[in-house]
Amino acid sequence: MSEKVCRHCLRVLEGQTCPVCGTSDLAEEWSGLVIILDTERSEIAKRLGVDIPDRFALKVR
């Protein structure tokens, strides 16, 4: 199964629905991967508006 990205919260997933926002609006074409481990100290997490550690795409088509 290929990884997909939630179009709403940009999380990289392997399922058919996003476990965080619950949508099934997923994209198969995406690029750039950011892995957030600590949301409190990460400037990137703050810029992306991320509050849960996870894997995120930078660009979704």
Secondary structure, 3 states (H helix, E strand, C coil): CCCEEECCCCEEECCCCCCCCCCCCEECCEEEEEEECCCCCCHHHHHHCCCCCEEEEEEEC
